[in-house]
Amino acid sequence: MAETPLPALRAEYEQIARRLDTVTGGAEREAVKREIIAYFKRVDALIAELSALKEDVRKLVERFKQVASSTAEASAPEFTGTRPAVHADHIGASTFIEKGWSLISLGDYAGAIQALQKALQLSPGATQAESLLGWGQMLHEDYDDALGTFQKVLMKEPANSLARINVGYICLKKRIFGEAIEHLSKAIRLDNDKKATLYAHFYLGLVYLQREMFEDAQTFFQKTLKLGPNLIEAYYELGRAYWFAGDQDRAKQSWEEGFKANKFNPWGKKCQDTLTLALQGQEPPRN
């Protein structure tokens, strides 16, 4: 791996600083001024190149997530949210909030949790930091911690639908079905965030599927696909809801449609694999 240019740039900075301490005549001052401007432009160009590379790394992470995506169980809500603005504050909390957001985006949930806890030490009760901390804890599968964090957010922002569906997801994972239904239904009634409304329908479908209330599960999965046809996972779960309700033909049709919708998606491939099992006379997974 190439050596960092930082030591050389720092050495150049120190050299210019020493020259400034001894500068005397006008010509010498002008020469130092030109040197500082040139130095600034090199550093600025390097920062721009590194920023562009950083964004490319994010794309690399997204590609990795697609390749490594697990289909063993329902996935957590897709992380969303506007990148926090970093502003100059005397306590520096916003820097740690932005760092936490970046680390969640990159999949470093443990690092994000650490950064966001630092932000909350500097600025206790900051809702943006609490919301991001909840995301990091949930994606790190620290469900009890995440539940407590999101409940703090909802105390202050009852209409925060994304926080509400995250609580619903956590309750689903912990099999606290009554509370999951309460939060997910509230998110649907609020209907103030398209992604939250989409996931609320999907997770309600999963709740009813796990409770073997197959007709209700079918209804919510069908609504999910109307709202978000690209959530391929819903085709797979709708197929299971049909199958265990005894409608094998519609189950096979759902899995076929899921594969056709996106054959390169891991859940699209799972639809195809499950359809193959069904055509061979085997049962699809119950969990």
C-alpha positions as CSV (number, residue, x, y, z in Angstrom):
1,M,0.0,0.0,0.0
2,A,1.4,3.5,-0.9
3,E,2.7,5.7,1.9
4,T,0.6,8.5,3.0
5,P,1.5,12.0,1.7
6,L,0.6,13.5,5.1
7,P,4.1,13.6,6.6
8,A,5.6,15.3,3.6
9,L,2.8,17.9,3.6
10,R,3.1,18.5,7.3
11,A,6.9,18.9,6.9
12,E,6.3,21.5,4.1
13,Y,3.8,23.3,6.4
14,E,6.4,23.5,9.2
15,Q,9.0,24.8,6.7
16,I,6.6,27.6,5.5
17,A,5.7,28.4,9.1
18,R,9.4,28.8,10.1
19,R,9.9,31.1,7.1
20,L,7.0,33.3,8.2
21,D,8.7,33.8,11.6
22,T,11.8,35.2,9.9
23,V,10.4,37.1,6.9
24,T,11.4,40.7,6.6
25,G,11.3,42.5,3.2
26,G,8.3,43.0,0.9
27,A,9.7,40.8,-1.8
28,E,10.2,38.0,0.7
29,R,6.7,38.3,2.0
30,E,5.3,38.1,-1.5
31,A,7.3,34.9,-2.2
32,V,6.0,33.3,1.0
33,K,2.5,34.4,0.0
34,R,2.8,32.6,-3.4
35,E,4.2,29.6,-1.7
36,I,1.3,29.4,0.8
37,I,-1.3,29.8,-2.1
38,A,0.4,27.0,-4.0
39,Y,0.6,24.8,-0.9
40,F,-3.1,25.4,-0.2
41,K,-4.1,24.5,-3.7
42,R,-2.2,21.2,-3.6
43,V,-3.8,20.3,-0.2
44,D,-7.3,21.3,-1.5
45,A,-6.9,19.2,-4.7
46,L,-5.8,16.2,-2.6
47,I,-8.8,16.6,-0.3
48,A,-11.1,16.7,-3.4
49,E,-9.5,13.5,-4.8
50,L,-9.8,11.8,-1.4
51,S,-13.4,12.9,-1.1
52,A,-14.2,11.4,-4.6
53,L,-12.4,8.2,-3.6
54,K,-14.4,8.1,-0.4
55,E,-17.7,8.2,-2.3
56,D,-16.4,5.4,-4.6
57,V,-15.7,3.3,-1.5
58,R,-19.3,3.8,-0.5
59,K,-20.4,2.4,-3.8
60,L,-18.0,-0.5,-3.3
61,V,-19.7,-1.1,0.1
62,E,-23.2,-1.1,-1.5
63,R,-22.0,-3.6,-4.1
64,F,-20.6,-5.8,-1.3
65,K,-23.9,-5.6,0.6
66,Q,-25.7,-6.9,-2.5
67,V,-23.3,-9.8,-2.9
68,A,-23.3,-10.6,0.8
69,S,-26.9,-10.1,1.5
70,S,-28.3,-12.9,3.6
71,T,-31.7,-14.5,2.8
72,A,-31.8,-16.5,6.0
73,E,-34.4,-14.2,7.5
74,A,-36.2,-10.9,6.9
75,S,-33.8,-8.0,6.6
76,A,-33.8,-4.9,8.7
77,P,-35.2,-1.7,7.2
78,E,-32.8,-0.1,4.7
79,F,-30.8,2.6,6.3
80,T,-32.0,6.0,5.1
81,G,-31.6,9.6,6.2
82,T,-30.0,12.8,4.9
83,R,-26.3,13.1,5.6
84,P,-26.0,15.3,8.8
85,A,-24.6,18.7,8.2
86,V,-21.3,19.3,10.0
87,H,-21.3,22.8,11.6
88,A,-18.8,24.5,13.8
89,D,-19.9,24.0,17.4
90,H,-17.8,24.5,20.5
91,I,-18.5,21.0,21.7
92,G,-17.9,19.2,18.4
93,A,-21.0,16.9,18.7
94,S,-21.9,17.4,15.0
95,T,-18.6,15.9,13.9
96,F,-19.3,12.7,15.8
97,I,-22.9,12.6,14.5
98,E,-21.6,12.9,10.9
99,K,-19.0,10.2,11.6
100,G,-21.7,7.9,13.0
101,W,-23.9,8.4,9.9
102,S,-20.9,7.6,7.6
103,L,-19.9,4.5,9.6
104,I,-23.5,3.1,9.5
105,S,-23.6,3.7,5.7
106,L,-20.3,1.7,5.5
107,G,-21.6,-1.1,7.6
108,D,-19.3,-0.4,10.6
109,Y,-22.0,-0.5,13.2
110,A,-19.8,-1.0,16.2
111,G,-17.7,2.1,15.2
112,A,-20.9,4.1,14.6
113,I,-22.3,3.2,18.0
114,Q,-19.0,4.4,19.6
115,A,-19.0,7.7,17.6
116,L,-22.7,8.4,18.4
117,Q,-22.3,7.7,22.1
118,K,-19.5,10.3,22.1
119,A,-21.8,12.7,20.4
120,L,-24.5,12.2,23.1
121,Q,-21.9,12.7,25.8
122,L,-21.1,16.1,24.3
123,S,-24.7,17.0,23.5
124,P,-27.1,14.9,25.8
125,G,-30.5,14.3,24.3
126,A,-29.6,15.3,20.8
127,T,-32.5,13.6,18.8
128,Q,-30.5,13.2,15.6
129,A,-27.7,11.4,17.4
130,E,-30.2,9.2,19.3
131,S,-32.0,8.3,16.1
132,L,-28.8,7.3,14.4
133,L,-27.6,5.5,17.5
134,G,-30.8,3.4,17.4
135,W,-30.1,2.5,13.8
136,G,-26.6,1.5,14.6
137,Q,-27.7,-0.6,17.6
138,M,-30.5,-2.3,15.6
139,L,-28.2,-3.2,12.7
140,H,-25.6,-4.5,15.1
141,E,-28.4,-6.6,16.6
142,D,-28.3,-5.0,20.0
143,Y,-32.0,-5.1,20.1
144,D,-32.7,-4.3,23.7
145,D,-30.4,-1.2,23.5
146,A,-31.9,-0.1,20.2
147,L,-35.4,-0.5,21.6
148,G,-34.6,1.8,24.5
149,T,-32.9,4.4,22.2
150,F,-35.8,4.5,19.7
151,Q,-38.4,4.8,22.5
152,K,-36.5,8.0,23.7
153,V,-36.8,9.3,20.1
154,L,-40.5,8.6,20.0
155,M,-41.1,10.3,23.3
156,K,-39.9,13.5,21.6
157,E,-41.1,12.8,18.1
158,P,-44.3,10.6,18.1
159,A,-44.7,11.1,14.4
160,N,-41.3,9.8,13.5
161,S,-42.4,6.9,11.3
162,L,-39.0,5.5,10.6
163,A,-38.2,5.2,14.3
164,R,-41.6,3.6,14.7
165,I,-41.1,0.9,12.1
166,N,-37.7,0.2,13.5
167,V,-39.3,-0.5,16.9
168,G,-41.8,-2.7,15.0
169,Y,-39.0,-4.6,13.4
170,I,-37.2,-5.1,16.7
171,C,-40.5,-6.3,18.4
172,L,-40.9,-8.7,15.4
173,K,-37.4,-10.1,16.0
174,K,-38.1,-10.4,19.7
175,R,-41.5,-12.0,19.0
176,I,-43.4,-9.3,20.9
177,F,-46.1,-9.4,18.3
178,G,-48.8,-7.2,19.9
179,E,-46.4,-4.3,20.3
180,A,-45.1,-4.8,16.8
181,I,-48.6,-4.6,15.4
182,E,-49.3,-1.4,17.4
183,H,-46.2,0.5,16.1
184,L,-46.4,-0.7,12.5
185,S,-50.1,0.1,12.3
186,K,-49.4,3.6,13.7
187,A,-46.8,4.1,11.0
188,I,-49.3,3.2,8.3
189,R,-51.9,5.6,9.8
190,L,-49.3,8.4,9.9
191,D,-48.3,7.7,6.3
192,N,-45.8,10.5,6.4
193,D,-42.8,8.6,5.0
194,K,-43.0,6.3,1.9
195,K,-40.3,4.0,3.0
196,A,-41.7,3.6,6.5
197,T,-45.2,2.9,5.1
198,L,-43.7,0.3,2.8
199,Y,-41.8,-1.5,5.5
200,A,-44.7,-1.3,8.0
201,H,-46.9,-3.3,5.5
202,F,-44.1,-5.8,5.0
203,Y,-43.4,-6.4,8.6
204,L,-47.1,-6.7,9.5
205,G,-47.2,-9.4,6.8
206,L,-44.4,-11.2,8.6
207,V,-46.1,-10.8,12.0
208,Y,-49.3,-12.4,10.7
209,L,-47.3,-15.1,8.8
210,Q,-45.5,-16.1,12.0
211,R,-48.9,-16.2,13.8
212,E,-50.2,-18.4,11.0
213,M,-52.9,-15.9,10.1
214,F,-52.2,-16.5,6.4
215,E,-55.0,-14.4,4.8
216,D,-54.0,-11.3,6.7
217,A,-50.4,-12.0,5.8
218,Q,-51.3,-12.2,2.1
219,T,-53.2,-8.9,2.3
220,F,-50.2,-7.0,3.7
221,F,-47.7,-8.6,1.3
222,Q,-49.9,-7.7,-1.6
223,K,-50.1,-4.1,-0.4
224,T,-46.3,-4.1,0.1
225,L,-45.7,-5.1,-3.6
226,K,-48.1,-2.4,-4.8
227,L,-46.2,0.2,-2.8
228,G,-42.7,-1.2,-3.6
229,P,-42.5,-3.7,-6.4
230,N,-38.7,-3.8,-6.0
231,L,-38.9,-5.3,-2.5
232,I,-38.3,-8.8,-3.9
233,E,-38.4,-10.2,-0.4
234,A,-42.2,-9.7,-0.3
235,Y,-42.7,-12.0,-3.3
236,Y,-40.9,-14.8,-1.4
237,E,-43.0,-14.2,1.8
238,L,-46.2,-13.9,-0.2
239,G,-45.5,-17.2,-1.8
240,R,-45.1,-18.8,1.6
241,A,-48.3,-17.2,2.9
242,Y,-50.2,-18.8,-0.1
243,W,-48.4,-22.1,0.3
244,F,-49.2,-22.6,4.0
245,A,-52.8,-21.5,3.4
246,G,-53.1,-24.4,0.9
247,D,-53.0,-22.4,-2.3
248,Q,-49.9,-23.9,-3.9
249,D,-50.6,-22.6,-7.4
250,R,-50.6,-19.0,-6.3
251,A,-47.5,-19.7,-4.2
252,K,-45.6,-20.9,-7.2
253,Q,-46.8,-17.9,-9.2
254,S,-45.5,-15.5,-6.6
255,W,-42.1,-17.1,-6.5
256,E,-41.9,-17.1,-10.3
257,E,-42.9,-13.4,-10.4
258,G,-40.2,-12.6,-7.7
259,F,-37.5,-14.3,-9.8
260,K,-38.6,-12.5,-13.0
261,A,-38.7,-9.1,-11.1
262,N,-35.0,-9.3,-10.3
263,K,-33.2,-12.5,-11.1
264,F,-29.9,-11.1,-9.8
265,N,-31.3,-10.1,-6.4
266,P,-30.5,-12.6,-3.6
267,W,-34.2,-12.8,-2.8
268,G,-35.0,-13.3,-6.5
269,K,-32.7,-16.3,-6.5
270,K,-34.3,-17.6,-3.4
271,C,-37.7,-17.4,-5.1
272,Q,-36.3,-19.5,-7.9
273,D,-34.8,-22.0,-5.6
274,T,-38.0,-22.3,-3.6
275,L,-40.0,-22.7,-6.7
276,T,-37.7,-25.5,-7.8
277,L,-38.3,-27.3,-4.5
278,A,-42.0,-26.9,-4.8
279,L,-42.0,-28.3,-8.4
280,Q,-40.1,-31.3,-7.0
281,G,-42.8,-31.9,-4.5
282,Q,-40.9,-30.6,-1.5
283,E,-42.1,-28.1,1.2
284,P,-40.7,-24.6,1.3
285,P,-39.0,-23.5,4.6
286,R,-41.5,-22.7,7.3
287,N,-39.2,-20.1,9.0
